[in-house]
Amino acid sequence: MRTPLRLGTLASAAVLLILIGTIFYHSDKLRDQWGKLDSFKGSVTDGISHWGHSQSQTTSIDPKYIGFGTPTPSPDATQAWPTPIQEAGEKSPGPTQDPSAQPDAQPDGSTEMSPATEDNNEIDQSKSEETSPDSSEAGATVDTDATVVDAEKPSENDGSQETDGESGGDIEETEDDEDILDEIVESMPDKIVVMAKTHTDDTSWVGEELTDWQAAIYSVDDEDAVLKTPMNKGKEAMAYLTYIIENYGNFPSTVAFVHSHQDKFWHSDGMPARSNMIALKALRTEYVQEAGFTNLRCALTPGCPAEVQPFREHTPENLMYERNMSTVWELFFPSEPCPEIIAAPCCAQFAVSRNQIMARPIEDYLLYREWLMKTEMNDENSGRVFEYLWHIIFGQEPVFCPEYGHCWMNVYGGPNRKQLHTLMYGNS
């Protein structure tokens, strides 16, 4: 009775060993198959990783000038996206083909198949010579046909930036698109109104009443807004600086910086009908071009004749902007001594010419905004610093207090009551 039992045990053990050996054998085989699959996936990924990337380069900005909200260039920002290495005159691979399978262009314009292609696909070379741009059918890959066409003629560029196979028709379409874009830009008003707003401000009057103005209205507290500031600080200054930085070099001739209210606000005192809307309708842009900068408020107080005195012995503690003005001045204008008096009509509503904005490099405006975002001064005082520096930033003397009559005539043309009525209600 013991012998059959022992034989059965041995047989079971043998079967178990065979089973274990089979599992190990197939595991090694599966591992090899997975390795091959991973290699295949890697080669496909390497081929695809080059599609859709631009060869353009990003200009780096000195990090000390970059504030929150301005994209910081990455360490690789000055390097183009990786592309397959090509010799001069070599064709760019089509997106659906392995670069190693592409024929190499010869100096005489003929093609020579690579060894990999010769081994796997014995392609008749005459087919590539007879192929024309019109031979591609609907849905075919255009880049492949274009490459074949280019193989018949020497490349006219270094082959590192664009596919050589772009047809003349594509170039004409690009030029037409540029012409259309130029026409659109030229048809737009050559002046823009820039303002900051909160989510409770009603700025619909801008689009309804200022139809001959462009508008850039920056939200200071709405993350989903198209135009928004990096943070809500410094009153209107953050929006003004953000517009300048984001549009540097692309300004219309006249840029007006105003508050979001339409009229009947004390900030508009000394403006036609005490209205931002009427002031912008009456604004003489030719005078803005001549002067470079003008305050939109003709009333001199508050602000003139000597609002800010950086070296005053007994500055009230609540006037933090005055107590810190000399330090700010040294940072903003290091080559000029801080004046004893800084004055201008209040409230940071003014118009500037494009040339006057461009008189300063963008690095200056980046520095101003970075300071605004990092300063420990609160919203009120940090905004007040800029309120009494805008005229200096845009080329005026530290004390800028034009006479009321001079402002009324030059900035607005001296409108009388009837003219103001027309600006407000039309000819009715």
C-alpha positions as CSV (number, residue, x, y, z in Angstrom):
1,M,0.0,0.0,0.0
2,R,2.9,2.3,0.6
3,T,4.5,1.8,-2.9
4,P,1.6,3.2,-5.0
5,L,1.3,6.1,-2.5
6,R,4.9,7.0,-2.9
7,L,4.6,6.7,-6.7
8,G,1.6,9.0,-6.7
9,T,3.5,11.5,-4.6
10,L,6.5,11.4,-6.9
11,A,4.3,11.8,-9.9
12,S,2.6,14.9,-8.4
13,A,5.9,16.4,-7.6
14,A,7.1,15.8,-11.1
15,V,4.0,17.4,-12.6
16,L,4.4,20.4,-10.2
17,L,8.0,20.8,-11.3
18,I,7.1,20.7,-15.0
19,L,4.3,23.3,-14.3
20,I,6.7,25.6,-12.5
21,G,9.3,25.2,-15.3
22,T,6.7,26.0,-17.9
23,I,5.7,29.1,-16.1
24,F,9.3,30.4,-15.9
25,Y,9.8,29.6,-19.5
26,H,6.8,31.5,-20.6
27,S,7.6,34.3,-18.2
28,D,11.0,34.8,-19.9
29,K,9.3,34.7,-23.2
30,L,6.7,37.2,-22.2
31,R,9.4,39.5,-20.8
32,D,11.2,39.5,-24.1
33,Q,7.9,40.3,-25.9
34,W,7.2,43.2,-23.6
35,G,10.8,44.4,-24.0
36,K,10.3,44.5,-27.8
37,L,7.0,46.3,-27.4
38,D,8.5,48.9,-25.1
39,S,11.3,49.4,-27.7
40,F,8.7,49.9,-30.4
41,K,6.8,52.3,-28.3
42,G,9.9,54.3,-27.6
43,S,10.8,54.6,-31.3
44,V,7.3,55.8,-32.1
45,T,7.4,58.3,-29.3
46,D,10.8,59.6,-30.5
47,G,9.3,60.1,-33.9
48,I,6.1,61.9,-32.7
49,S,7.8,64.1,-30.1
50,H,9.0,66.5,-32.8
51,W,5.5,67.3,-34.3
52,G,3.8,70.6,-33.6
53,H,6.6,72.5,-32.0
54,S,7.8,75.9,-33.1
55,Q,11.4,76.7,-33.8
56,S,11.0,80.2,-32.5
57,Q,13.1,81.3,-29.6
58,T,12.1,83.2,-26.4
59,T,14.1,86.3,-25.4
60,S,15.1,86.1,-21.8
61,I,14.6,89.1,-19.5
62,D,16.8,89.9,-16.6
63,P,15.1,88.1,-13.6
64,K,15.5,91.1,-11.4
65,Y,13.0,92.9,-13.5
66,I,10.4,90.2,-13.6
67,G,7.4,90.4,-11.3
68,F,4.5,88.1,-10.5
69,G,2.3,87.8,-13.6
70,T,5.1,88.1,-16.1
71,P,6.1,84.7,-17.4
72,T,9.6,83.7,-16.3
73,P,11.6,82.3,-19.1
74,S,12.6,78.7,-18.4
75,P,16.2,77.6,-18.5
76,D,15.6,76.0,-21.9
77,A,13.7,79.0,-23.3
78,T,16.5,80.1,-25.6
79,Q,16.8,76.6,-27.2
80,A,14.6,75.5,-30.1
81,W,12.5,72.3,-29.7
82,P,14.4,69.2,-30.7
83,T,14.2,68.1,-34.3
84,P,15.8,65.3,-36.2
85,I,19.3,66.2,-37.4
86,Q,19.4,66.9,-41.1
87,E,22.2,67.5,-43.5
88,A,22.1,70.4,-45.9
89,G,19.5,69.6,-48.7
90,E,18.1,66.6,-46.7
91,K,14.3,66.2,-46.8
92,S,12.2,66.7,-43.7
93,P,10.5,63.4,-42.8
94,G,6.7,63.2,-43.2
95,P,4.8,62.9,-39.9
96,T,3.6,59.4,-40.7
97,Q,6.9,57.9,-41.7
98,D,10.0,56.8,-39.8
99,P,12.8,59.4,-40.4
100,S,15.3,56.5,-41.0
101,A,13.2,55.3,-43.9
102,Q,13.3,58.6,-45.8
103,P,15.5,58.8,-49.0
104,D,18.6,61.0,-48.6
105,A,18.8,63.9,-51.1
106,Q,21.9,63.9,-53.2
107,P,23.7,67.0,-54.6
108,D,22.4,66.3,-58.1
109,G,18.8,66.2,-56.9
110,S,18.4,62.4,-57.1
111,T,17.5,60.2,-54.1
112,E,19.3,57.3,-52.5
113,M,17.5,54.9,-50.2
114,S,18.9,54.3,-46.8
115,P,20.0,50.7,-45.9
116,A,16.9,50.1,-43.7
117,T,14.6,51.1,-46.6
118,E,16.5,48.9,-49.1
119,D,16.2,45.9,-46.8
120,N,12.5,46.2,-46.0
121,N,11.0,48.0,-49.1
122,E,12.5,47.7,-52.6
123,I,10.9,50.9,-53.8
124,D,11.3,51.9,-57.4
125,Q,13.3,55.2,-57.4
126,S,11.6,56.4,-60.5
127,K,8.3,56.8,-58.7
128,S,9.6,59.6,-56.5
129,E,11.0,61.4,-59.5
130,E,7.6,61.3,-61.3
131,T,5.6,62.4,-58.3
132,S,4.2,65.9,-58.5
133,P,2.3,68.1,-55.9
134,D,-0.9,67.4,-57.7
135,S,-0.6,63.6,-57.3
136,S,-1.8,63.6,-53.6
137,E,-5.4,62.5,-53.2
138,A,-7.9,63.9,-50.7
139,G,-6.9,62.9,-47.2
140,A,-3.3,62.1,-48.1
141,T,-0.4,63.6,-46.0
142,V,0.6,66.8,-47.7
143,D,4.1,66.9,-46.2
144,T,5.1,63.7,-47.8
145,D,4.3,64.8,-51.3
146,A,5.9,68.2,-50.7
147,T,9.1,66.4,-49.6
148,V,9.2,64.4,-52.8
149,V,8.8,67.5,-54.9
150,D,11.7,69.2,-53.0
151,A,13.9,66.2,-53.7
152,E,14.0,67.2,-57.3
153,K,15.5,70.6,-56.7
154,P,18.2,71.9,-54.4
155,S,17.1,73.4,-51.1
156,E,17.1,77.2,-50.9
157,N,17.5,77.4,-47.1
158,D,19.5,75.5,-44.4
159,G,16.6,73.1,-43.8
160,S,16.7,73.8,-40.0
161,Q,13.6,76.0,-39.6
162,E,10.9,75.0,-42.1
163,T,10.0,72.1,-44.4
164,D,11.4,72.9,-47.8
165,G,8.3,71.6,-49.6
166,E,6.0,74.7,-49.0
167,S,4.4,75.6,-52.3
168,G,4.2,79.0,-53.7
169,G,0.4,78.9,-53.2
170,D,0.9,78.6,-49.5
171,I,3.2,81.6,-49.5
172,E,0.6,83.6,-51.4
173,E,-2.1,82.7,-48.9
174,T,0.2,83.7,-46.0
175,E,0.8,87.1,-47.7
176,D,-2.9,87.5,-48.3
177,D,-3.6,86.8,-44.6
178,E,-1.0,89.3,-43.5
179,D,-2.6,91.9,-45.9
180,I,-6.0,91.2,-44.4
181,L,-4.6,91.5,-40.8
182,D,-2.9,94.8,-41.7
183,E,-6.2,96.1,-43.1
184,I,-8.0,95.2,-39.9
185,V,-5.4,96.9,-37.7
186,E,-5.4,100.0,-39.9
187,S,-9.2,100.2,-39.7
188,M,-9.1,100.2,-35.9
189,P,-9.2,103.5,-34.0
190,D,-5.7,104.9,-33.4
191,K,-6.5,105.5,-29.8
192,I,-7.3,103.4,-26.8
193,V,-8.7,103.8,-23.3
194,V,-7.2,101.8,-20.5
195,M,-8.8,101.3,-17.1
196,A,-9.1,99.0,-14.1
197,K,-12.4,97.6,-12.8
198,T,-13.8,95.5,-10.0
199,H,-16.5,92.9,-10.6
200,T,-19.1,95.5,-9.4
201,D,-18.1,98.3,-11.7
202,D,-20.3,99.0,-14.8
203,T,-18.1,99.8,-17.7
204,S,-20.7,99.2,-20.4
205,W,-20.6,102.9,-21.2
206,V,-17.2,102.5,-22.8
207,G,-18.5,100.3,-25.6
208,E,-21.8,102.2,-25.9
209,E,-20.5,105.8,-25.9
210,L,-16.8,105.6,-27.0
211,T,-17.3,103.9,-30.4
212,D,-14.3,105.6,-31.9
213,W,-12.0,104.3,-29.2
214,Q,-10.4,100.9,-28.6
215,A,-10.7,99.7,-25.0
216,A,-8.5,97.6,-22.6
217,I,-10.4,97.1,-19.4
218,Y,-8.5,95.1,-16.8
219,S,-10.3,93.2,-14.1
220,V,-8.5,93.3,-10.7
221,D,-10.6,90.7,-8.9
222,D,-11.8,88.2,-11.6
223,E,-9.5,85.3,-12.3
224,D,-11.7,84.3,-15.3
225,A,-11.5,87.7,-17.1
226,V,-9.8,87.9,-20.4
227,L,-7.8,90.9,-19.3
228,K,-6.7,90.8,-15.7
229,T,-4.0,92.1,-13.4
230,P,-1.6,89.7,-11.6
231,M,-2.9,91.0,-8.3
232,N,-5.2,93.7,-6.9
233,K,-2.8,96.3,-5.5
234,G,-1.8,99.8,-6.1
235,K,-5.3,101.0,-7.1
236,E,-5.3,101.7,-10.9
237,A,-1.5,101.5,-11.2
238,M,-1.4,97.7,-11.5
239,A,-3.7,97.8,-14.5
240,Y,-1.9,100.7,-16.2
241,L,1.5,99.0,-15.9
242,T,0.1,95.6,-16.9
243,Y,-1.3,97.1,-20.1
244,I,2.0,98.8,-21.0
245,I,4.0,95.6,-20.3
246,E,1.7,93.3,-22.3
247,N,1.4,95.6,-25.3
248,Y,4.9,97.2,-25.3
249,G,5.7,98.2,-28.9
250,N,2.1,97.8,-30.2
251,F,0.4,100.9,-28.8
252,P,-1.9,103.1,-30.9
253,S,-0.9,106.8,-31.2
254,T,-2.8,107.9,-28.1
255,V,-3.4,106.0,-24.9
256,A,-5.8,107.4,-22.3
257,F,-5.6,106.0,-18.7
258,V,-8.8,106.6,-16.8
259,H,-11.0,105.3,-14.0
260,S,-14.0,103.0,-14.6
261,H,-16.7,105.5,-13.6
262,Q,-18.5,107.4,-16.3
263,D,-19.2,110.7,-14.7
264,K,-20.3,112.6,-11.6
265,F,-17.4,111.6,-9.5
266,W,-15.1,114.0,-7.7
267,H,-12.1,112.5,-9.5
268,S,-13.5,114.1,-12.7
269,D,-13.5,117.6,-11.2
270,G,-12.1,120.1,-13.7
271,M,-13.0,117.8,-16.7
272,P,-15.8,118.6,-19.2
273,A,-19.1,118.1,-17.5
274,R,-17.2,116.3,-14.7
275,S,-17.4,113.2,-16.9
276,N,-14.8,110.8,-18.1
277,M,-17.0,110.0,-21.1
278,I,-17.3,113.6,-22.2
279,A,-13.6,114.3,-21.5
280,L,-12.6,111.5,-23.8
281,K,-15.0,112.6,-26.5
282,A,-13.6,116.2,-26.3
283,L,-9.9,115.2,-25.9
284,R,-7.7,116.8,-28.5
285,T,-5.4,113.9,-29.5
286,E,-3.3,116.2,-31.6
287,Y,-2.3,118.1,-28.4
288,V,-1.4,114.7,-26.7
289,Q,0.9,114.0,-29.6
290,E,2.5,117.4,-29.3
291,A,2.9,117.4,-25.5
292,G,3.5,113.7,-25.1
293,F,1.7,113.7,-21.7
294,T,-1.3,115.6,-20.4
295,N,-3.3,115.3,-17.2
296,L,-7.1,115.0,-17.9
297,R,-8.0,116.9,-14.7
298,C,-7.8,120.7,-15.1
299,A,-8.5,121.4,-11.5
300,L,-5.2,121.8,-9.7
301,T,-6.2,120.7,-6.2
302,P,-5.6,118.4,-4.6
303,G,-2.1,117.8,-5.9
304,C,-0.8,121.3,-6.6
305,P,1.2,123.3,-5.8
306,A,3.3,121.2,-3.4
307,E,1.5,117.9,-2.5
308,V,4.5,115.6,-1.9
309,Q,7.6,116.8,0.0
310,P,9.9,113.8,0.4
311,F,12.2,115.6,2.9
312,R,9.6,117.3,5.1
313,E,10.6,117.1,8.7
314,H,7.2,116.2,10.2
315,T,5.4,114.1,7.6
316,P,2.1,112.7,9.0
317,E,2.4,109.0,9.8
318,N,-0.6,108.2,7.5
319,L,1.2,109.6,4.5
320,M,3.4,106.6,4.0
321,Y,3.8,107.4,0.3
322,E,5.6,110.7,1.1
323,R,7.7,109.1,3.8
324,N,9.0,106.5,1.3
325,M,9.1,108.7,-1.8
326,S,12.8,109.4,-1.7
327,T,13.6,105.7,-1.5
328,V,11.3,104.9,-4.4
329,W,12.8,107.7,-6.4
330,E,16.3,106.4,-5.9
331,L,15.1,103.0,-7.3
332,F,13.1,104.3,-10.2
333,F,15.3,107.2,-11.3
334,P,18.8,106.4,-10.0
335,S,20.6,109.0,-12.2
336,E,18.5,111.9,-10.9
337,P,18.4,113.4,-7.4
338,C,15.1,113.3,-5.6
339,P,13.4,116.8,-5.7
340,E,12.2,118.7,-2.7
341,I,8.7,119.0,-4.1
342,I,6.7,116.7,-6.3
343,A,3.3,118.0,-7.5
344,A,0.6,117.4,-10.2
345,P,-3.2,117.4,-10.3
346,C,-4.5,114.4,-8.5
347,C,-6.2,111.2,-9.4
348,A,-4.1,109.4,-12.0
349,Q,-6.2,110.1,-15.1
350,F,-4.1,111.2,-18.1
351,A,-3.3,110.7,-21.8
352,V,0.0,109.8,-23.3
353,S,1.4,109.5,-26.8
354,R,2.9,106.2,-28.0
355,N,6.3,107.8,-28.5
356,Q,6.3,109.0,-24.9
357,I,5.6,105.5,-23.6
358,M,8.3,104.1,-25.8
359,A,10.8,106.6,-24.5
360,R,11.4,104.2,-21.6
361,P,12.5,100.6,-22.2
362,I,10.1,97.8,-21.1
363,E,12.6,97.0,-18.3
364,D,11.6,100.2,-16.5
365,Y,7.9,99.3,-16.5
366,L,8.7,95.7,-15.3
367,L,10.8,97.2,-12.5
368,Y,7.9,99.5,-11.5
369,R,5.4,96.7,-11.4
370,E,7.7,94.4,-9.5
371,W,8.2,97.0,-6.8
372,L,4.5,97.6,-6.6
373,M,3.9,93.9,-6.0
374,K,6.6,93.4,-3.5
375,T,6.3,96.7,-1.5
376,E,5.0,96.4,2.1
377,M,2.9,99.6,1.6
378,N,-0.8,99.0,1.4
379,D,-3.1,99.4,-1.6
380,E,-3.8,103.1,-0.9
381,N,-0.3,104.3,-0.3
382,S,1.4,102.3,-3.1
383,G,-1.2,103.6,-5.5
384,R,-0.6,107.1,-4.3
385,V,3.2,106.8,-5.1
386,F,2.4,106.3,-8.7
387,E,-0.3,108.9,-8.7
388,Y,2.4,111.5,-8.2
389,L,5.0,109.9,-10.4
390,W,3.1,109.3,-13.6
391,H,3.9,112.7,-15.1
392,I,7.6,112.2,-14.3
393,I,7.7,108.7,-15.7
394,F,6.3,110.2,-18.9
395,G,8.8,113.0,-19.3
396,Q,7.4,116.0,-17.3
397,E,9.1,118.1,-14.6
398,P,8.6,117.1,-10.9
399,V,6.2,120.0,-10.5
400,F,3.6,119.8,-13.3
401,C,0.7,122.2,-12.5
402,P,-0.5,123.8,-15.8
403,E,-3.0,126.7,-15.4
404,Y,-6.7,125.8,-15.5
405,G,-7.4,127.9,-18.6
406,H,-4.3,126.5,-20.4
407,C,-5.5,122.9,-19.7
408,W,-9.1,123.7,-20.7
409,M,-8.1,125.1,-24.1
410,N,-5.3,122.9,-25.1
411,V,-6.6,119.5,-23.8
412,Y,-10.3,120.0,-24.6
413,G,-10.4,122.9,-27.1
414,G,-12.3,125.2,-24.6
415,P,-15.8,123.8,-25.2
416,N,-18.7,126.1,-24.3
417,R,-22.0,125.0,-22.8
418,K,-23.6,124.3,-26.1
419,Q,-20.7,122.2,-27.3
420,L,-20.8,120.3,-24.0
421,H,-24.5,119.6,-24.5
422,T,-23.8,118.3,-28.0
423,L,-21.1,116.0,-26.6
424,M,-23.5,114.7,-24.0
425,Y,-26.7,114.4,-26.0
426,G,-25.8,114.7,-29.6
427,N,-27.5,117.3,-31.9
428,S,-31.0,116.7,-30.3
